[in-house]
Structures are given as C-alpha cells and as structure tokens.
Amino acid sequence: MMHVPTHNRRSPALWLLFLAALLTTLLPCCSTAALAQTQRLELGRRLKRFELAWEQAAPERRIEAVSPLKKAVSSFFSLQLSEAGKQLDNAWFIVRDSENTAAIERSAAAVALSALPFCASPDSTTLDLQLTTFYADAGTLPETTKLQLLLRDASGRQLAEFTCSASECLRKLQWQTGPLPAGDHRLEAVLIDNDLNFRLPDITISRIPDLPSRLEKLRMSTDKLREQALQNSSTAPVSPIGLTAAATARSELALLDACLAGRAPEADFPLLARLSFAEQLMAASHDPALPVPTLSRTNDQWLTLAKGRKSVPARVRLPEKSETAPPILFVFHGAGGSENMFFETYGAGRVISEATRRGWIVIAPGQGLLGLALPVPDMLDALATFTEIDRSRVMLLGHSMGAAQVMRQMQQAPDCAIAAVALGGGGRMAVTSDKSQKNAQWYVGAGAEDFGRSGALQLHRSLQSAGISSEYHDFPGVEHLVIVQAAIDDAFRFLDQTLRQHPAPKE
C-alpha cells in the first residue's frame, strides 16, 4: 500500500490512489473476485496494446489521446474496469491515426476471448471457448465473422487449429483439441471477415504432467519446512534459501489453486515453468547436497523473497549477459498494480528490456495494503542467495504510489541506492541530518497533464532545499498513465550517467 506522508493527508490525488489500492486489494475477498480478475487481465491486455501504438505515434496524436486516457484512469480508480477498457481502446484508435476506423474493427476491439481450462493435465482434450464483449456500445460483429485459432508450443510448432463462426463462439462452444504435450503453449486468435483481420491477444495454455500429485507433494513439503522454521526459529533457523523457497511455494500454490478453480490470473503466466522452479527451490532447501537453483537468464522468474517471518512477492529478470555482479534496478508499481506491471505495461515492458539490455538485474516487488514488508536491503539479502549482486550499484524507480515507495525506501535506508527516479508522484521528502541521504542522486518527472505533478514538484523542491542532487522534468502533453513511457529515454540517460560515476568494484 502507498506510504502517505503526514503532510499530504489532505491531498485528493493521494487519497484517490490510497482508495484504489485498498479496493483492488479487497476485491479478491468478494463474490465478484473471478469477474474482477478477468477484467484486470483484459484491461492489462488493452493497456499493453495501447502502449505499443503510443510508442510509434506522432506527437499530435499523443496529445489527442490525453482526454480518453484521463477518463480511463478515473474509471480504473472508481473500479469501472470495463469503462476503463473502453477509454483505453478509444485512446488506442487515436494514436493509431484511425479516425475513420470501420465500425467492424471497433466491434472487434471490444471482444474478449476466454479458453478454459488454461491450466490442466496433458490428458485434458478440450478447450471451452467463449467470446464476450468487454464493454457496451461497441456494436456487433457481422454474422459472417470467423474466429481462427492456432495453438503453438514454445518453439512455434503448431499443435492444433480450429475455425468457427464468431457468433457461435459468443454462445460458448467446445474445441476438441485432443491430448496436448506438456508445456506452456500459446493460443493465437484472429477474427476474420471480408474487411477484417483482427488479432486478439494471445492466451497461455499450460499443460502440466501429474498436476494433482505434484501440487500435493509441494504442499506437504512446504508445510514441513514452515513447521521446521517455527520449531527451530531460536536454535537452528531455516536457511535463507529455505525461507524464500517456502514463501515462493506458498505463492505458487495459491496461484495454481486459483487457476484450477477457473479464476484467470492477472497476466499470461508460464504456469508449468513457475511450478517447476518452485519444486527445484523446495528440493534444494530440503537436501543440502543439491545445488541452489540458479535464476534463468532467458526467462522471468517469480520469487517471494523472505527474511524471518516477512516476505515480498517479486518478479525478477536477469540480463542474458552481464558482468559477474551486475547493477540492480528496483521498480515499484502504482496503485492497483502488482509485481507484474512493469513487465507487462509501462511502455509494454520497455523499462525492463532497457535495463536488461544494459546488463542490469531488474526486481519488481509487489506492494500490498500495508506497503512492502521488506526494505530494499532485506530483499537484496534474499536475492543474493540465488545470484551475485553488486550492492554498491543499486537504483530505484517508481511510478505514482511507487514514487512514494522510492521516497520511503530512501528515508529508511539512505545508502541503499545511488540513484532514485520518481515519476508521477512524490510529496515533501523528510530529510534528516544523515549525510548518507545526500549521496544518492534523484530524477523527478511528471506529465504536464498529470494529477501527480504537484507531488512531484514538491518532492523535487524539498530535495533541493536539503542540498540533495535532484533534476526535474516536465513532459508536455503527457498525463498520469503514460508518464513512465514518456520518460523512459531521459530517465535511463540519468541512470547511465549516475552509473558512470560509480564504476564496478575491482575484483
């Protein structure tokens, strides 16, 4: 949850963010949890689609998109997720320079496809398909519209194909796929008509061998390790890998249980890969003879970083190639987001790709109702169990509520980072007499149409008043939702510059 400084408690924008984060945290407890999660998934897909188009759009088109983007943000914070999706699509058509877009394409854009079960054993031979309209007033597809489906494995090899009428799929139908091999597969879907060839977002279909028995074994192993940790907490504490392994396994079990119950995850996850890694972690924690699993350099990994009784879910990406102990970039999401947000959106994941292209490790912690349970130094302690890190070259970047989290981390541990980037948010920074607070350099930015601009300016001015290095940048024609994407190039210019002043330690 967002840290709300005392002096900002009357800020409407901050309270709006607080309320949004509170409500989105409480939603899973409600009877509408499944619907809300499906809406979050579809909303994320629409945001990513918009961001990819915004990246290529002319400046005047970006400015025209500000109005529907503001409506999308307002609708999201009031939990009108379908309306938020509609406004994102409106913005998408604008940045695509599609003023004369045919009605059929607007109808196709509003469509959402579900394919269940997306998580099952390989002997599952069917997929239940259904097309729905994500928001109202989008019109209907012609009766002649077809839905073409291709199921591919990770290598791109075609596993199955199917074509049906879109109208038939609106009533729900069953696709007899036959048995599928084990793996995390990709379902491609295209709506086709005479004047239409519209690709829908891909869907991950996971087929996991021996799924029930593997889940039960993992559950028993996790319970055993947790019991051991509680019994031996004072005499023989569980190792750092054991704590993170148990916390990660619990998180993966909760995710898989929800998926098996038919609740869509918030993004398309490789569930087989995630389960396999959790199993490796637990095996190594129980058997000291086994090596600690290394983090992949080709795929993202999900860890619930733990220290003592506290833990934080995080998504981690390592660069394909890097120095022995690379720099580390922490990224903190905004209200209503999660550890996946920077990987899926915020420029369609470009913050992550820019960092890893430079050879950096990226860690995206998930913030809950009460904020982060672990500060940056503790998260580094947990991560160091799995990969070499350079604690002298840590950087922080946050958006909106995440900008407030950057402030909080720098206040708690002023020497935890050499650079701090706060975008679309902030507030007055409480600076102590600790000289280490002046060691880090700050970059603060906001859009000219951004409701978080006043907080960002307040942060910048308070840093300057305290003698802390800070540069501020306004981005014309930019509102709250796209400030990160708009600032990426300049923010990384700042981070590169800061790193040059802190070369890697000599071995």
N, C-alpha and C positions, 0 to 999 in steps of 0.2 A: 504494500500500500504506500501511497505517497507520504513523504515526510512533509508536514505542513508547519513551517516556522511560525512562531507565535505572532510575529508582526504582520503576517499575511493572512490571518484567520478571517479577515473580512473580505478577502479578495473573491469576487464571484467566480472568476475563472478557475481558481484553485479549488473552490468548493465544488464546482461542476466536475472537475476531474476526480475529486475525492468521492463524490456520489457515484460517478460512473464506475470507478474501480470497485466500490462497495457492492453495487448492484450486480456487476458482472461476476464478482466473486461469489455472491449468494445464489446466483441463478442455478448452479448445479443441484442445490438443495430443493428446488421447486419441482412441481409436477411437469413443468414445461421444459425441463432440462434438455431432453433429446432434441426438441424443436429448436431451442435456443442454440445448442451446439451446432446443429446442421446449418442454421442461419449464419453463425460465426464462420463456419467453413466456407459457405458460399460468398459471404461478404469479403473474406480474405482473398478468394479467387478473383473477385471483381476488382479489388484494390490492386492486386498484382497486375491484372490486365490493363488497368488504367495507367499504372506507373510505367509500364513498358512503353505505352504510347506517349506519355508525357515526356519521356526521355528524348524522343525524336521530334517533338512538336515545336513549331515556331513560337517565338516569344508572345506574339499577339494571341495565339490560341491558348497558351497557358494562362494569360490574364483573363480571357473569356471564361475559362473553366473555374475561376475563383468562386463565383456565385454558387454553382451547384456543389462545389467542394465544401463550402461553409454549411450548406444545408445538410450534406452528408455527415459532417462532424456533429452538428446539432442533433440530428436524428439518431446517431450512434449513442451519444451521451444520454438521450432520453429513451434508449433501448428500443427504438423503432428501426430494427435492423433491416427489414425489407425496404423501407423508405430510404435508408442509408444506401442500400444497394442500388436502388433506382437512381439516386442522385449521382452515385459513382459512375453508373453507366451513362448518364447524361453528360457528365464531365468527359468520359471516355470518347463519346461521339464528337464532342467539341475538339479535343486535342487531336483526334484523327482527321480533322477537317472534313467532317461528314455531315454538313448541314443538310444536304439533300439525301440523307440515308433513307433507303427504301423502308417502308413500314415492315416488310417481312424480316429485315435484318434487326430492327428494333425488337420485334417479337422474339426472334431467336436469341438475342442478347439477354432477354429476361428469363430464359429457360434454365432450369437446373436439372441435372441427371443424378439419380441415385442407383447404385448397383450393389445389392446385398446377397450373400454376406461378403464383405470386403476382407474379412478375416475368417479363415476356416481351415480344416484339414484338407490335404490334396484330394481326398476321395469325394469332396463336395463337387457335384456335377452340374449345378445350376447357378444362375445369377438372376435374382429378381430385379427387373428394370422398371423404372418409372420416371417419366418426365413431369416436372411441375413448373408452374410459373412462380418465380421468386417474388414478384411484386405485381400489383394490379395496373390496369390501364396500359398494358403493353401490346394489346392486340393478340390475335390468334394466328397460328401458323396455318398455311393452306393445307387442305386435305391431301394434297399431292406430296407433301414434305416427307422425306425418308430420313431415318436415323441409321447411320452406318457405324458399326462398332468393330474395332480391331483390338485384340488382346495380344500383347507382346511381352516377352521376358526381358530381363535386364540387358541382354545383348542385342535386343531389337528383333529377335526371331519371332515370327508370327505363330501364336499358339491356337487362336480361334478367331473366326469372323462371323458377323451376323448383321443382317439388314432387315428392318421392319418399318412400318409406317409410323410417323411421329404420333399421329392420333391414336394409334393402337397402344403406344407406349404411355400415353397420357392416362390410360385406364389401367396401367400396370400389366406387365407380361413377364413370362419366364423364358430365359435363354438357356437352352441345353448345351452347355459348353463341353460336357464330358469331363473326365478327370484332368486336372492340371498338375504340372510338375511343381515341386516345392520351389518357392521363391517369392520375391516381391515383384509382381508384374505390373504392367502399365496398360490401362484401358483407354484407348483413344476413341473419341466420339465426334462424328461430324453430321450436322443437319444439312440435307441436300434437297434443293428444289431447282426449278429451271433457272431462277435468278439468284440462287443462294447456295453458297458452300461455306458453312459457318462451323468452325471447330469449337467445341465445348472444352472446358478444362479437363485435363487428364485425371484419371482416378487410379489410385494404387490398390491393387487386389493382391492380398497376401495369402499364400497357401503354406501352412506350417505343419510338417510331419509330426505325428504323435503329440498333437497340441494339448489335449487334456492331461496326459500323463506328465508332460514337461511342465505345465503350469502347476500341477500338484507337487511335483518334486521341488520346483523353485520355491513354492510357498512354504513347504516344510523346511527347506534349507534356510530360508530367510528367518522363519520363526525361531529356529535353533540358534542361529547366530545372534539374533536380538536377545534371546534369553541368556545366552552366554555373556553378552555385553552387560546386561543388567546385573548378573550374578557376580561378575568379575570386575566391575567398574572401579573398585578401590584397590584391588590387589594385582590383577593382571588384565589391564584394559585391552579391548579389542584393537587390532592394528588399524592404522588409517585406511588401508585398503578394505578392511572388514567393515568399517563404519560406512564408507561410501558404497561398497558393494551391497550391503543390506538396504541402505536407503534407496539405491538405484533399483534394486529388485522390487522393493515395495511399490515404487512409482510405476515400473513396467507392468507389474501385476494389476495395478489399478487401471492402467490404460487398456490392457488386453481384456480385462473383465468387462469394462465399459463397451469395448468394441464387439465382444461376443454377445452382449446384450442388445446390439443393434444401434448403439449410440455412436454417431460419427465423431472421429477426432477432429481437432480444430485445423489440422492440415493433413496432407497425404504423407503418411509415415511408412517407412520400410519396417513393418512390424516383425517379420522374421529376423531381420538383421538386429533389431533392437533386443528381441528376446535372446538371441544367440549371445550377444555381448553381455547381457545381464547374467546369463548362465556361466560364461567364462569368468566374470568377476567373482561370482559366488564360489566357483570351483577353486579359484586361486586363494580365496580367503579362508577356505576350509583345509587346504592342503599346501603347506609352506613349500613343498618341493616343486609346485607348479609355478611357472613364471607369472609375474603380474602382467595382465593383458596390456599390450601397447595400443595407444589410440591410433585409429586409422588415419592415413594421410590422403585417402581418396574419398571417404565418406564422412558425413557428420556423425557425431556420437552424442548421446544423451546420458548425462551423469547427474545423479543427485548428490552433490558434494556435501560431505558431512564432517562435522567436528564435534565431538562429545554427543550431546543429545539433539543438536541442531543441524539442519540440513537445508540446502537450496537446490531446486532443480535448475539445470543448466544445459544448454546446447553448445557444443564445442566443435570448432573446425580447426584442424592443423593445416599448415601450408604443405603442398606437395613436396617442396624442397625448401630447406632453410638452414641457417647456421645451427650449431649444436644447441644453444639455448636462445631461442628467438624472443623478440619483444612480444608483449601481450597487450591486446586491446579488449577491455571490458565494454560491453554495450548494454545499456539499460533502457528498456522499452517504456512506452507511455501507458496511461490508464486504459484498462480493459485489454491490454496485450498479454504476452507471455514470453517465455524464453525462445519461442519460435518466430517472433515478429520480425526481428532484424534479418533473419534468414529467408523469410518468405516475402516480405514487403520492404518498406523504407527504401524505395528505389529498386524493387523486385530483387532484394538481396545484394545490391551492389556494394553496400558498406562492407559486407563480409568478403566479397570477391576482391575488392580493392585491398583489403588488409592482407588476405592470404597471398595475393599476387606479390605483395611486398615481403613475404616470408614471415608474417606475424601469426601468432596464435590468437583466435578470437573466442571469447567466452561471453555468452548471453545468459545471465541469470534471470530466473523468473521471480517477479515480485508479487507477493500476496497481500492480504488485507492489512497485515502488520508490518509490511516492508520486507527487507532482507534479513533473514535470521543470522546470516554470516556476513561479516565485513570482508572487504577485499583481501586483507592478509590471511584470514582463515580459509577463504576459497583457494588462495594460492597454495597454502599448506596441503589442502586435499588434492589439488591438481598435480602437485609435484610428485605424488606417488606414482603417476602414470606417464609423465613426460618431463623432460628437462625444461626449465623455465629460467628467465632472467628477471629477477625481482627488481633490478635497477632500471629496467626499461618497461614500466607498466604505464598504460594510458587508459583514460576513462572517457566514454562518450555516452550522452544520454539525451533523450527527447522528452519534453513536456514533464510528466511525472518522473521520467528517467533523469532529466536535468536536475530535479530536486534531489534525486538519489545520488547523483555525482557530487552535489554540494555536501550531502550528509556524509558520504564516504571520505571526502577531503577534510571535513571537520573532525571525524572520528580518528582518522589516521593520516595526518597531513603529508607524511612522507611515503604514502603507499603508491603514488603515481607522480610521473614527471610532467604529464600533460592532462588537462581536463577540458572537455568540449561539452558545452551546454547549449542545446538548441530548442527554441520554442518554449522556454520556461526558465524559472530561476527564483529570484527573491533576494532580499538582503543577506549577504554572507556574513555570518558571525565569525570574526577573526580574533583569535587570541594573541597573546604575546609570543606564542611558539614560533620561533624563526623558521621552522621547517615548513610552515604554511606558505612562506614566500619563495620556496624552492620550485614549486610547480608553476607552469605557465598555463594560462587559460585562453580559450577561444569561446566567445559567446555570440550566438546568432539568432535571428528571428526574421520572419517574413513581415513585410510592411502591412499585410492584411491578417497578421497572426494575433489571436487574442492573448497569446503568451508573451507578446513583445514587451509589455510594461515590466513583467517579471524579469525578463532577460536583461533589459536596460538597468533595472535595479541591481541585479547581480553584478553586472559589469562595473557600475559606478562604485559599489561597495568594495569591490576588489581593488579598483584604482585608489580609492581613498585609503585603503590599508597598505598601499605600496606593493601590491601583488600584480605581476605582469598579466595583463588582460587585453585582448583585442576584440572589438565588437564589430559585427557586420549586419547591416540591414539588407534584405533581399526584396527588391521591388516586385509587386505583383504576385507575391507568394503568401499563402495562408498557412494555417497550422499543420494541416495534414501532409503537405509536401515540403516542409522546411528542411527536413533531413536530406531528401533527394536533391533539393536545390543547392544545399550547402556542401555536398559530398566533396566536390573537387577542391574547394577552398579549405575545408576542414582537414583534408588529407595533406594539402600543401603545408598547413600549420603543423600537423603531426610529423611529417617528414622533416621539416625544419627543426622541430624540437629534438627528434632522434639524432640528427646530425650533431647536435650539441652534447649528446650523451652516447658516445660510441660504445660498442660492445666491450665488456671487460676482457683483458688479455688472459688467455689460458695459462 
